[in-house]
Amino acid sequence: MDVKQRMQELAQARYGREPAQCGDGELYRVLLQLTQELAQARPAPQGERKLYYFSAEFLIGKLLSNNLLALGIYDEAKQALAQCGKSLAAIEDVEPEPSLGNGGLGRLAACFLDSIAALGLPGDGVGLNYHYGLFKQEFHLSHQFEQPNPWIDDDSWLIPTGTEFEVPFGFGPVKAKLFDIAVPGAHSGVANRLHLFDVEHPAPAPQEGIDFDKTDLPAHLTSFLYPDDSDEAGRLLRVYQQYFMVSAGAQLILKELDERGFAPEAISDHVAIQINDTHPSMVIPELVRLLVGRGLSMDAAVEQVSKTCAYTNHTILAEALEKWPLAFIETVAPQLPPILRELDARRALVHQLEDDILHMEGTEFMEKQYHVVLIQDPEQKVFSIRETIGVDQYHGFFERLYREAGARGLVQAGPIQMLYHDEEFSPEHSDVEAQMVVAQDGPDVKVKPACLCAAVRHRGPYENLHLAYDALCAWLAGHTDYQICGPAMDRYFGDPDNTPPGQLETGVLFPVKKV
């Protein structure tokens, strides 16, 4: 592109004048349109896996010079302006700075987006389209006064996409409208995007200062970055903002995954989510919720999300970590607390065997392949079904367990497990009981009491599980002061029907008593 010629064309089209007769503000808009055309014409980087960088803020700064440099036309634009008697530095001063960030966390996010675009890697930012920033600092008679810091006008870096999502708040749905900012990569020939979500009808700036009605949520979700949280309304508003961002962002990810032709069951193969500090962390339970809504089992959804999300920590000080009462989440997004409780219960149960190994002596067996430990298995609320069936019917048996638990409105809160009630196991017909650890009481929910267990952990195909049983039997033979006092149990860490055989992890437990 001939930059000088295109500047002349745009100046004539917009203002009916040559660039030399245009003011600095007019030339800024000419250059903004020129760089937008070039940046939007660039293709997005291609790759098997795409990154989505979630951040409450992006301190991107003024973009004109940055984009001219990334597009490789900075010197040409500067020379064309000089020939008109104009200064690029003076035009840069006219540009309003996007009020999307404040400090180091936001600057890190902006630099990261620039870097991956320059490297030609597929990755977009996800945030909120704040209208008035943190605040504009003014001083009168040695006193500071906070004022709104507006930056959006008819000519800005924002690109309307026409994409909208509904965010399901406790008080009702709110529409999230998507705007993009192009992020051209230096010397890469590609451009990523910064995705910014906005409300449908943003509130005007406050008449004075930065005080506003924090309870008018549909209008003020994108007014200010980090609104005043000295009262409960302000603290709740921050949680509403965060859920607005992550719910709309997670919906965008699934939309783009579908457009790329990939199934949600394989999201971790094609998507990476980086959570920049605590603010976007609700994307984890929200993505679990959306995947379950698309037909994944809870086990499969949790596994996929755990392989998709990563977290950047910005402090080691506990008092600096953002924490919200669960009651806030129940108000803002009541669909999330059941998932949060289940994730917490799963974490406790999945890691229990490892935790207990740190405190108990065991016996090595079969060249250290298995390590038998004694654990105190906790009391659990379980929903179960029991039947005499063959091994070839186990798959349908687990499906029935999920189906019947779902019909009763039960929420899974731990691994699935199978109890064997026969004294001798038969692959053709055995008295078995499939159990689901659940979060709530109910007429069909019973309490499995705590008990002492000898346990091993097996990783690999189910047909090799007998080796774990051999290890336990050998341990009992050498420890005659312990006797089995209940049915043997397999505890599945993951979905037994949807986990590849080589990756299936199973805990085998024998209830025992000391004699």
N, C-alpha and C positions, 0 to 999 in steps of 0.2 A: 504494500500500500504506500502511495505517495502521501505522507502525512500532511505536508503543506497544502496540497491540493484538496485533501479531504477536509481540512480545517476551513478552507475557503468555501467549499460546498455547504458545510454545516452552518457557517456564519451567515451565508446568504439565505439559506432555507429558514433559519430560526429568526434572524433579525434584519434581513435585507441589506446587510452591510458587509464590507470587507473586514477581515480580522483587525486591520490597523485602525478601523473606526469603532471597534467594539471596546467596551469597558472590561476591566479585569473580571467582574462577576459573569459577564456574558461569555468571555473566553473560557472561564472555568467550566461553564456548562457545555461549551463546544468540545473541550477536551474530555469532559466526563462522558459525553455521548460517544466520542471517537473511541475511547478506551473500552467502554462497555461493548461496543460493536465487536471489537477485536477479541475481547475476553470471552464473550458469549459464543463467538464463532469457534473457539477452541474445543476439541473433543475432551470428554472426561477420560481419565486414565482407565485402562482395562486390567482386570486381574480376577483370579478365582475368588479372592476374599477381599471384602471392602470394609474399611474402618469407619466407624461413626464416633466422633469425639464429643461427648456430652460435657458442657460446661455452663455454669451459671453466668459467666461473663467472658467476653472476648475483647480485649483491649487492642483493637486493630489499628487505631490511630488514623490519621489522614491517609487516604488511599491513592490520591492522584499520582504522586511521584513514585510510590511503591509499584503501582500498576504499570506506569510508563516504563520503569526499569524492567519489570518482569516480562513485559511484552517486547522489550528490545528497541523501543522507539524514544527513549528519554532524550538522547542527544539530538535526534532529528526534530523532535517537538520543541526543544529549547532553542535550536537554531532558527526554526521557522518563526517562532515568536520574536526572537531578536531582530529578524529581518523586518518585522512589523513595528519595531520599536517597543516591544513588550517584554516584560520580565517574567520568567516562569516562577521565580521566587515570590513575586508579588501576587501572582495568580494562586499560588499554593496557600497564601495567607487568607484568601477569600473562602477556601473550603471549610465547611463545618466539620468538626471531628465527630464521628459516630459515638454516641453516648452508650456504648455497649459493654464497657468494662471500667475497672478502677485501679487494680493493683497487679501484683506479681502473678497471681493465679490467672488473671485474664490475659496478661502479656505472654505468659507461657503458652496459653491456648492459641493465641494469635500466631506466635512464632512457629508453633508446631504445625499449624495449617499451612503456613508459607513453606515450611521445610518439606512436608510430604508432597506438596504440589511441585516444588522444584525437583524433587527426586522422581516425579512421575508415578507416585503411588496412589492407588484409589482410596480416597478418604475425605469425608465431609465433616464439618462441624455442625453441632446441634445446640441451639440456645433460644433465647427469647429476644424479641424485637423491642427493647426498651425505648420509650419515647423521650424520657427526660433524664436518663442517666442516674448517677448517684445524687449529685447536685452541682450547681455552679457556685463557686466560692466568690463572694463579694465582701468588701470591707468598707465600712462607713464609720468614721470617728473611732478608729482602732477596734471596732467590733466586727465579728464575722457574721454574715447573713447568707443563708442557703437559699438558692433560687433554682428553679427547674433549668435544665440544660437541653433544650430541644435541638434536634438536628435534622429531622425529616421534613423535607418539602417536596414539591412536585418533581424536582430534579435531584435524585439521590442515587446512591449505589444499590438501592433495593430493587430487586427484580420480582414483580408479582408472578406467581406460578399458577394461580387458579386452583391449587390443591388445598383441600380443607379436610379436617377431621373433627369428630366430636369427642370431647373429653368428659367422661362420666363422673362429675362431682357428686357429693352427697346431696346437695340441694338441687341437682339437675344438670343436664348437659350444657356445655359451653363450646361454641365453635372455635377451632384454632385454624387461622389462615396462615399459609406458608409463604414467606418471602425468602429469596435467596440473595446472597452477595457472591459474585464470582471471585475465585481465588486463582488467578493465573500463576503458573509456576515459572520461575526464572529459568530460561534456556531449556525448558522441557517440552514446550509446544502443547501442553495440556492445561486444563483448568479444573479444579475441584470447586465445591460450593460450601458456603456457610449457610446452613438452613436456620432461619429465624421464624419463630411462631408468634403470631399476634392475635389479639382479640378482634372480633368483627367490628365493634364500635368503640374505638379507644376514647378514653376520657380526655377532655381538654386540659391544658396545664392549669394548676391552681392559680388563683388570682394573685396570691401573695405567699411567698415562701414555698415550702414543700409539704405542707399539711393538706390532707385530702381525706375523703370518706373511705376508710379502709374496708368498710363492710359492703361497698358497691363493687363486688368482686368482678362481675362480667366486664366492667369498664376499666378497672384498674389493675388487672393482672399483669399488664406490660407497661405500666406507667413509669415506675422507678426501679432501679437496681438496688437491692438490699433495702427495702422500705423500713422505716423506723419500727423496731421491735420492742419498744419499751412498754407496750401494753399487749394484752392477749390478742386483740384484733390484728395488730401488726405481726405478731408471731404466726398467727394462723394464715395471714396473707402470704407470708414467705412459703409456708407449706403448700398453699394453693398454687403459688407460682411454680414451685418445683414439680408438683404433680402435673400441672398443665404442660410443662416442657417435656417431661419424660413420657407421658402417655401419648402425646402427639408424635414425639420422636420415635417411640416404639412402633406406632401404627405406620409411620413413614417407612421404617426399616422393613416391616413385613410387606408393605405395598411394593417397595422396590425389589425385595426378594422374589415376590411373585412375578414381577415384570421381567426379572432376569431368568425366570424359568426354573427356579429351585423350590423344593417343598419345604415347609416349615420344620419338618422332621430333621432336616439337614442344615439348619440355620448356622450351627457352629462351624460348618465347613466353608461357609461363604460370607460370614459376618463376624466382625470383631467390634466390641463396644468398649471404649475407654471412658471411665467415669472420673472426671477431674474434681477431686475432693468429694466431700459428703453430699453436696447439694443435689446431684442427679441420682443418688443411690436408689431411689424408689423405682428406677428403671428395671431393677432386678425382679421384684415381685410383680411389677406391671407386665413385664414380658412373659413371665410364667403364666400370669392370668390370661394374656392374649393367646398364648400357644395352647393352653388347655381349651380355650374357647374355639380353637381351630382343630380340635380333635385329638391332641396329644394327651397321653396319660400324664398324671402328675409326676410320676417318676421320670418319664421321658422329657417333659418340659423342664424339670429341675436340672437334669443332666445337661440338656442343650444350653440352658442359660449359664450354668456354671462353666461351660467351655467357651462361652461367647463373651462374657463380661470380665473386665479387668479394672483395677482401681489405682489411682494415683493419690498417695497420701502426702499432705502438705505440712503436717506437724506431728510431733511426738508428744505434745502436751495434751493431756486428757481434757483439761478445761477449755482448750481451743477447738476441740472437736464438736461440731454441731450435733445436738441431740434434741429430739422432740418427744413429748409425752405421747404414748400410744393413743390417748384420747383425741389428740389432734388428727392423727391419721384416720381414726374412726369417723371423725366429722368430715374431713376433706374427701377421703376415698374409702368408704366403709367396705368396699370389696377387697381391700388389701390386707387388713389385719388377720383374717383366717389364713392367708398365704404366709404372712410373716410368722405366725405362730407355728405353722407346719414346718417352715424352713428351720426355725429355731429348734423344734423338737427333733427334726431329722439330723441336724448337726450334732445334737447331744447323743443321739442313739448311734449314729454312724461311727462316731469317734470313741464310743465307750470302750470297745475292745482294746484299741490302741492305748487309751488312757490307763486302763487297768493293767496292761502289760508292764507299765512303768513301775508298778507297785507290787507285783506278785511274781513268785518264782514259778517256772514251768519246766517241762521236760522236752528236750530236742528229740526229734524223731525223723527217720528217713533222710539223713544227711542234711539236716536243718531245713527241710522243706516245710515242715509244720512245727509250730511251737504251741504246746498245750498250756493254757493258763486257766486259773480259777478266777471267776468273776462273780460279782453280785449282780445278777440280772434284775433290772428295776421292775417295780409294779407297772403294769400297762393296762390301759383301756383298749379292748380289742373287739372287733366284730369278726365273726368267723362262720364258716360253713364246713360241715363234716360229712364225709361219704366214703364208701368203700369202692375204690376205682383202681385202674391200672395206670402205669406211668404214661402211657400214650394219651391219657385223658387229662393230664395235668394242665395243659395249655387252656383248654376250655374251662377247667375248674377255676383258674385264676381270673379268666374273663368274667365268669359268673360272680366271683367275689367282688370285682370292681363294679359290676352292673348292679348287684343287690345293695352294695354300700351306697352307690350313687342314688338309687331309688329311695333310700332312707334319709338322704341329705347329709350323710356322714362325711367328714373331712379327714382325709388321710393325714396322719401325723407321725409316721415312722415307716420303717421297712415292712415289706410283706414277709410273712414267715409261714412255714409248713411244719406241722407237728405229725409225728408218726406214732399211732397208738398201739400197733401190733408189737408183740415181743420179737417176732422175726419178720423182716421186710420181704415182701414178694412183689416183683415188678408187674405181675398180672393183676393182683387184687390186694390192696392194702387199705386199712382203716386210717385215712388221713384227714387232717383239719387245716384248712387254709385260713390264716388270720391276717387282718389288717389292723395295725395300730391306729386308733382314731383320736380326735381331739375332744369329742364331747360325749356326754352320757346319752343313753337312750334305752328303749325297751329291749333291743336286741344287742346291746353292748354289755359285755361282762368285764370284770377286772381279773386280769391274770396276775396272781400275786408275785411278789419278788421271790427270787430263789437263788441259791448257790448253783453255779454251773461250771463244768469243765468245758472249755471251748477252744476251737481252732478256727482259723480263717483260711478259706480256700479261694484261689483265683485261677480260673480256667474253665474248660468245658464241664458240663454237668456230669458227663459220663465218667469223669475222673474223680467225682466227689467221694467215691468209696475210699480213696486214699486218706481223706480227712477222717472218715469213720475209723479206718484202720489205726490212725494215729491216736485217736481218743481211746479206742479199745486197748491199745498197747499201754497207754498211760495208766488206765484203770487197772490193768493186770499188774503193773508195778507199784500201784498205790492201793493196796487192799484195805486201807482205812477209809476209803470212799466207796459208796455204792450208788448206782443209778436209782433215782426215786421218782421218775416221771418220763413222759414221752420225749424222745429225741426231737430236735428242732433244727430246721434249716432257716436261716435268716438271710434274705436277699438284699444286698446293698445295690439297689438299682432295679430296673424293670426286668424281671426274668424272661419276659416274652420279647423284649425289644433290644436287649443288650447283646452285642456280638459274643459268641461263646467264649472266646479267648479272654474277654474283658470282664466276664461275670464274676462278681465277688460274692461269696457266700460264707456266712458264719455258721458253723455247726456246733450246737450246744447240747450237752447232756446234763439235765438236772441231777445233782448229786447231793448226798448227805454224808457227814462224817460219822463213822461207826466205831 
